[in-house]
Structures are given as structure tokens and as C-alpha cells.
Amino acid sequence: FTENPATLGYDSFHNPSWDPLWAACADEGVVVSIHLGSSGQLAVTAPDAPIDVMITLQPMNICQAAADLLWSRVLKQFPSIRIALSEGGTGWIPYFLDRLDRTYDMHHLWTGQDFGDRQPSEVFREHFLTCFIADPVGLHLRHDIGIDNIAWELDYPHSDSSWPAAPEELARVAARYDVPRDDLDKICHRNAMRWYSYDPFAHTPEADATVAALRTRAAGHDVAVRSFDKGRFERTRKGADLGKLARQATA
């Protein structure tokens, strides 16, 4: 689903017109995946800013979506709904959770928010799965985020992924922060298995699903990294419309 349906000409998250969607997902245990950059509301500081600005600020859009949904009536009205912040990164989550709780503590008596005897951060961990490609800070702060709320993404290949050396990248960062095997297993597959109600080992034995085993099965496949678009940088450098290029980049 999109980060912000209103920017695409649809009703906002807060409009009851989406209730059949929330109800169906809640009833069937379907995780609603809110994907980074899907709102079309790509953050730029100025029309002539380098495209790097938009790429850097993309997680801010999914942060807005998380805040929108956390404070909406959706989580209260559909208490079994679950949401994945796909490709949104995790390093920003600890501050976001602190900000949620402070906002609630300081303002809920006049804003009308009511989570009973729970804090918004607890509600967030109940409903949201956070997902990352490469996020050393997030891995370091994994327990501030919630070790059961993090999923690593390989993100088969595009310009923002670490493919084909993504497992090695994750292993290096995990070693830097002394991430124990149990935590790493949760982040790499067990959290996703639980959230998405899917057991891949029912189809492929766990011993055959390691990085080494899967690479052996894929021997001979071309994994060369190469660009299929030679002109975007040159167009951007010459002052082409950044918003249009951003939409093309995420189409």
C-alpha cells in the first residue's frame, strides 16, 4: 500500500472508505506493506536540489506514514491489523518511539488520544514490522527498536540494494556490534516467518537454505553489477525536473 493515499488523489488513511481493506487484512492475517517512496510525495528541499537530497530523505516519508497510522483510529478499530514499513530503514525508530511517547504524555489530554494503560511505543511494536537493507545504527539499537520487530531485506538488485554481497555486509555489521546468533536469526528470517505466517523450511530444509547452500544452487548465474540507465545523472545535472525524475526512479 502507499505511504499516503491522499497525495495520489485518494482518501487519506483517516477516511472510513478504507475500512473494507483494513477489515479484510485483519480478518485474513495479511500484513499491509507500506513501501518506501510509494506516496509520490518525495521529499526535496528545492526544485533544483540534487537528486541525492530526495534519496537521502526518502525514509522521512515512511516515518510520516507510521505516525499517520499510529495516531489514526485504524489500529484501535482493527486491533489485529499488522503493518510492515518495507525498505524504510530502522535507525530512526528509537527516536520516533521516544517522540511518540512524549507526545502522548504531554498532549493526549487535549488531543483526545487514548491508548488506555499502554504507551504508543508499545502499540507500535504490536502492529509494525520495521524493515532495512543496510542500517548499522538500527542493528546497534535493535533492542531499543524491539528485537521482534525487525526484518532484514536482501532487496534483489537495484541501485539502493547491497546485492549480490548483502549477506557479507550484514555479517560484517553484526560482528561489529557483537549481535548474537539468536538475534540475527530473528532479524534474518524468524521475525518474518512469524509476521507473515509462512514457514519456508516446510518447503526447503533449513540446512539447504543457508547463504552458502543457496549460492551453490545458483552457481553459474550472472551476478555482474551494471547500469541499464545511462542518462538520468546527465539529465539531472543539466537541471531536469527533479520531481519527474524521482517519480521515474520509484515507478
Solvent accessible surface area in square Angstrom, and as a share of the most:
residue,aa,sasa,rsa
1,F,78,0.32
2,T,17,0.10
3,E,3,0.01
4,N,35,0.18
5,P,1,0.01
6,A,50,0.39
7,T,61,0.35
8,L,84,0.42
9,G,72,0.70
10,Y,138,0.53
11,D,61,0.32
12,S,37,0.24
13,F,1,0.01
14,H,85,0.38
15,N,54,0.28
16,P,84,0.53
17,S,63,0.40
18,W,49,0.17
19,D,27,0.14
20,P,97,0.61
21,L,59,0.29
22,W,1,0.00
23,A,34,0.26
24,A,54,0.41
25,C,14,0.08
26,A,18,0.14
27,D,114,0.59
28,E,135,0.61
29,G,36,0.34
30,V,78,0.45
31,V,15,0.08
32,V,10,0.06
33,S,41,0.27
34,I,0,0.00
35,H,80,0.36
36,L,15,0.08
37,G,4,0.04
38,S,38,0.25
39,S,2,0.01
40,G,37,0.36
41,Q,72,0.32
42,L,22,0.11
43,A,29,0.22
44,V,59,0.34
45,T,103,0.60
46,A,37,0.28
47,P,117,0.73
48,D,129,0.67
49,A,12,0.10
50,P,78,0.49
51,I,28,0.14
52,D,89,0.46
53,V,38,0.22
54,M,3,0.01
55,I,88,0.45
56,T,99,0.58
57,L,55,0.27
58,Q,21,0.09
59,P,36,0.22
60,M,81,0.36
61,N,5,0.03
62,I,0,0.00
63,C,30,0.18
64,Q,93,0.42
65,A,2,0.01
66,A,0,0.00
67,A,29,0.23
68,D,45,0.23
69,L,0,0.00
70,L,0,0.00
71,W,56,0.20
72,S,4,0.03
73,R,74,0.27
74,V,0,0.00
75,L,6,0.03
76,K,90,0.38
77,Q,96,0.42
78,F,23,0.10
79,P,89,0.56
80,S,69,0.44
81,I,1,0.00
82,R,53,0.19
83,I,0,0.00
84,A,0,0.00
85,L,0,0.00
86,S,14,0.09
87,E,19,0.09
88,G,1,0.01
89,G,17,0.16
90,T,0,0.00
91,G,24,0.23
92,W,38,0.13
93,I,0,0.00
94,P,19,0.12
95,Y,159,0.60
96,F,15,0.06
97,L,6,0.03
98,D,99,0.51
99,R,124,0.45
100,L,6,0.03
101,D,30,0.15
102,R,137,0.50
103,T,40,0.23
104,Y,12,0.05
105,D,85,0.44
106,M,109,0.49
107,H,70,0.31
108,H,51,0.23
109,L,162,0.80
110,W,189,0.66
111,T,68,0.40
112,G,63,0.61
113,Q,40,0.18
114,D,94,0.49
115,F,19,0.08
116,G,58,0.56
117,D,144,0.75
118,R,88,0.32
119,Q,60,0.27
120,P,0,0.00
121,S,11,0.07
122,E,83,0.37
123,V,3,0.02
124,F,0,0.00
125,R,82,0.30
126,E,80,0.36
127,H,4,0.02
128,F,0,0.00
129,L,1,0.00
130,T,0,0.00
131,C,7,0.04
132,F,5,0.02
133,I,15,0.08
134,A,59,0.46
135,D,23,0.12
136,P,48,0.30
137,V,83,0.48
138,G,2,0.02
139,L,2,0.01
140,H,101,0.45
141,L,55,0.27
142,R,24,0.09
143,H,115,0.51
144,D,76,0.39
145,I,0,0.00
146,G,10,0.10
147,I,25,0.13
148,D,57,0.30
149,N,7,0.04
150,I,2,0.01
151,A,8,0.06
152,W,48,0.17
153,E,36,0.16
154,L,72,0.36
155,D,31,0.16
156,Y,159,0.60
157,P,52,0.33
158,H,86,0.38
159,S,122,0.79
160,D,78,0.40
161,S,22,0.14
162,S,25,0.16
163,W,52,0.18
164,P,43,0.27
165,A,50,0.38
166,A,2,0.01
167,P,27,0.17
168,E,67,0.30
169,E,48,0.21
170,L,14,0.07
171,A,57,0.44
172,R,152,0.55
173,V,13,0.08
174,A,6,0.04
175,A,72,0.56
176,R,151,0.55
177,Y,56,0.21
178,D,119,0.62
179,V,16,0.09
180,P,69,0.43
181,R,178,0.65
182,D,94,0.49
183,D,13,0.07
184,L,37,0.18
185,D,25,0.13
186,K,54,0.23
187,I,1,0.01
188,C,45,0.27
189,H,43,0.19
190,R,95,0.35
191,N,0,0.00
192,A,34,0.26
193,M,37,0.16
194,R,122,0.45
195,W,13,0.05
196,Y,91,0.35
197,S,91,0.59
198,Y,120,0.46
199,D,68,0.35
200,P,39,0.25
201,F,47,0.20
202,A,77,0.60
203,H,135,0.60
204,T,37,0.22
205,P,79,0.50
206,E,76,0.34
207,A,81,0.63
208,D,68,0.35
209,A,33,0.25
210,T,68,0.39
211,V,66,0.38
212,A,73,0.57
213,A,26,0.20
214,L,82,0.41
215,R,101,0.37
216,T,100,0.58
217,R,166,0.60
218,A,46,0.35
219,A,80,0.62
220,G,87,0.84
221,H,129,0.58
222,D,98,0.51
223,V,74,0.43
224,A,61,0.47
225,V,119,0.68
226,R,136,0.50
227,S,62,0.40
228,F,177,0.74
229,D,62,0.32
230,K,168,0.71
231,G,23,0.22
232,R,73,0.26
233,F,151,0.63
234,E,64,0.29
235,R,102,0.37
236,T,24,0.14
237,R,150,0.55
238,K,147,0.62
239,G,63,0.61
240,A,39,0.30
241,D,86,0.45
242,L,4,0.02
243,G,27,0.26
244,K,109,0.46
245,L,6,0.03
246,A,1,0.00
247,R,130,0.48
248,Q,77,0.34
249,A,48,0.37
250,T,59,0.34
251,A,123,0.95
